[in-house]
Amino acid sequence: MKKAALITGASSGIGAATAKEYAKNGYFVYLMGRNKERLQEVALKCRNGASLMSCDVTDTPALNKRLEEMLTTKIHRIEVVVNNAGIYETHSIEGGLDDVWARQMEVNLMVPVRIVRAFFPYFKEQGLGSIVNIASTLGLRPTGSTSAYSASKAAMINWTQSLALEGGAFQIRANCVCPGIIDTPIHQFHGLAENEKAKVLDSLRNLQPLGRIGSAEDVAKAAYFLGSDLSGWTTGAILSVDGGINLK
Ligand SMILES: NC(=O)c1ccc[n+]([C@@H]2O[C@H](COP(=O)([O-])OP(=O)(O)OC[C@H]3O[C@@H](n4cnc5c(N)ncnc54)[C@H](OP(=O)(O)O)[C@@H]3O)[C@@H](O)[C@H]2O)c1
């Protein structure tokens, strides 16, 4: 059976780059996201085979149906789950109403919790599994106006270490990538006209000791390293991929 990886949020940004990185390294990839056309475009670039798992991950019955399809079909040996789908909203403390918190806690934390809960028995039976959670440097050091998002990512980091502790006896590893500022559609500046975008990138450059913001591919390489057996003796790690931004 071919080894396989599930990547959530594979229709865009970091998830799309991560899917391509796994495919390049011989994995069959399960691509989860809402936008079918963009998932299809990513699938076309994954030469080792891809299956589209289109669904809104907050629609729990739809998510469960997709998970069941993957876990019962057993065409491939799923070794890796990359919990990458996420949303980012800025707000003041007073503006952080229940729905703002609920949305971000749901997509960024509870959906990964549900996915891993479904995968744990499968990984236990297989005697092998690797979970990569895409958190954020904001989960390590928050900024103003990102409190709900930062708290959701801080919880994800902490949860990753619980997974590593409980999963270790079954050879289930769990690790976390904390990206810094990455040029993806999650940021409004991503889609700006070239000259406007250049101005924004210039203003962000010096925040990083390495002198630039990151690309989706920078993060994808780390997500591949932590998911694959390149990091076979690493679990509970929190890897910042951020150009050094949190050192400043
Ligand atoms: N970019 C950064 O600077 C940065 C920094 C730190 C951490 N991160 C984290 O990296 C991860 C990926 O973000 P990105 O920057 O690549 O952003 P992005 O380009 O906006 O991608 C987000 C992905 O999440 C998916 N998604 C969101 N809500 C969903 C839902 N309800 N159901 C199904 N899929 C959903 C989107 O799918 P559809 O479009 O198909 O709905 C999309 O594929 C996120 O967890 C984010 O918090 C990003």
The ligand as an SDF file (V2000), in Angstrom:
LIG
                    3D

 48 52  0  0  0  0  0  0  0  0999 V2000
    0.0530   33.0450    6.4440 N   0  0  0  0  0  0  0  0  0  0  0  0
    0.5340   33.3290    7.6330 C   0  0  0  0  0  0  0  0  0  0  0  0
    1.1610   34.3770    7.8550 O   0  0  0  0  0  0  0  0  0  0  0  0
    0.3370   32.3340    8.7660 C   0  0  0  0  0  0  0  0  0  0  0  0
    1.0810   32.5510    9.9320 C   0  0  0  0  0  0  0  0  0  0  0  0
    0.9310   31.6810   10.9950 C   0  0  0  0  0  0  0  0  0  0  0  0
    0.0620   30.6080   10.8830 C   0  0  0  0  0  0  0  0  0  0  0  0
   -0.6560   30.4370    9.7350 N   0  0  0  0  0  0  0  0  0  0  0  0
   -1.5740   29.3010    9.7060 C   0  0  0  0  0  0  0  0  0  0  0  0
   -1.3340   28.5240    8.5530 O   0  0  0  0  0  0  0  0  0  0  0  0
   -2.5350   27.8410    8.1880 C   0  0  0  0  0  0  0  0  0  0  0  0
   -2.7670   28.0210    6.6960 C   0  0  0  0  0  0  0  0  0  0  0  0
   -3.0000   29.3800    6.4290 O   0  0  0  0  0  0  0  0  0  0  0  0
   -2.6020   30.1070    5.0620 P   0  0  0  0  0  0  0  0  0  0  0  0
   -1.7620   31.2510    5.4280 O   0  0  0  0  0  0  0  0  0  0  0  0
   -2.1380   29.1240    4.0760 O   0  0  0  0  0  0  0  0  0  0  0  0
   -4.0290   30.7150    4.6910 O   0  0  0  0  0  0  0  0  0  0  0  0
   -5.0020   30.5480    3.4270 P   0  0  0  0  0  0  0  0  0  0  0  0
   -4.2160   30.6790    2.1640 O   0  0  0  0  0  0  0  0  0  0  0  0
   -6.1160   31.4890    3.6740 O   0  0  0  0  0  0  0  0  0  0  0  0
   -5.5210   29.0450    3.5560 O   0  0  0  0  0  0  0  0  0  0  0  0
   -6.4310   28.6510    4.5350 C   0  0  0  0  0  0  0  0  0  0  0  0
   -6.9370   27.2780    4.1760 C   0  0  0  0  0  0  0  0  0  0  0  0
   -7.8470   26.8450    5.1980 O   0  0  0  0  0  0  0  0  0  0  0  0
   -9.0060   26.3570    4.5770 C   0  0  0  0  0  0  0  0  0  0  0  0
  -10.1930   26.5560    5.4050 N   0  0  0  0  0  0  0  0  0  0  0  0
  -10.5020   27.6250    6.1650 C   0  0  0  0  0  0  0  0  0  0  0  0
  -11.7140   27.4590    6.7230 N   0  0  0  0  0  0  0  0  0  0  0  0
  -12.1790   26.2600    6.2840 C   0  0  0  0  0  0  0  0  0  0  0  0
  -13.3840   25.5440    6.4790 C   0  0  0  0  0  0  0  0  0  0  0  0
  -14.3800   26.0090    7.2530 N   0  0  0  0  0  0  0  0  0  0  0  0
  -13.5260   24.3420    5.8750 N   0  0  0  0  0  0  0  0  0  0  0  0
  -12.5490   23.8420    5.0840 C   0  0  0  0  0  0  0  0  0  0  0  0
  -11.3780   24.4870    4.8470 N   0  0  0  0  0  0  0  0  0  0  0  0
  -11.2130   25.6840    5.4420 C   0  0  0  0  0  0  0  0  0  0  0  0
   -9.1340   27.1400    3.2680 C   0  0  0  0  0  0  0  0  0  0  0  0
   -9.9030   26.3720    2.3630 O   0  0  0  0  0  0  0  0  0  0  0  0
  -10.9670   27.0320    1.3270 P   0  0  0  0  0  0  0  0  0  0  0  0
  -10.3590   28.2960    0.8370 O   0  0  0  0  0  0  0  0  0  0  0  0
  -11.0960   25.9690    0.2780 O   0  0  0  0  0  0  0  0  0  0  0  0
  -12.1690   27.2360    2.1220 O   0  0  0  0  0  0  0  0  0  0  0  0
   -7.6840   27.2480    2.8570 C   0  0  0  0  0  0  0  0  0  0  0  0
   -7.2940   26.1080    2.1170 O   0  0  0  0  0  0  0  0  0  0  0  0
   -3.6440   28.4130    9.0690 C   0  0  0  0  0  0  0  0  0  0  0  0
   -3.9070   27.5210   10.1340 O   0  0  0  0  0  0  0  0  0  0  0  0
   -3.0360   29.6980    9.5960 C   0  0  0  0  0  0  0  0  0  0  0  0
   -3.5700   30.0600   10.8530 O   0  0  0  0  0  0  0  0  0  0  0  0
   -0.5360   31.2720    8.6740 C   0  0  0  0  0  0  0  0  0  0  0  0
  1  2  1  0
  2  3  2  0
  2  4  1  0
  4  5  1  0
  4 48  2  0
  5  6  2  0
  6  7  1  0
  7  8  2  0
  8  9  1  0
  8 48  1  0
  9 10  1  0
  9 46  1  0
 10 11  1  0
 11 12  1  0
 11 44  1  0
 12 13  1  0
 13 14  1  0
 14 15  2  0
 14 16  1  0
 14 17  1  0
 17 18  1  0
 18 19  2  0
 18 20  1  0
 18 21  1  0
 21 22  1  0
 22 23  1  0
 23 24  1  0
 23 42  1  0
 24 25  1  0
 25 26  1  0
 25 36  1  0
 26 27  1  0
 26 35  1  0
 27 28  2  0
 28 29  1  0
 29 30  1  0
 29 35  2  0
 30 31  1  0
 30 32  2  0
 32 33  1  0
 33 34  2  0
 34 35  1  0
 36 37  1  0
 36 42  1  0
 37 38  1  0
 38 39  2  0
 38 40  1  0
 38 41  1  0
 42 43  1  0
 44 45  1  0
 44 46  1  0
 46 47  1  0
M  CHG  2   8   1  16  -1
M  END
$$$$
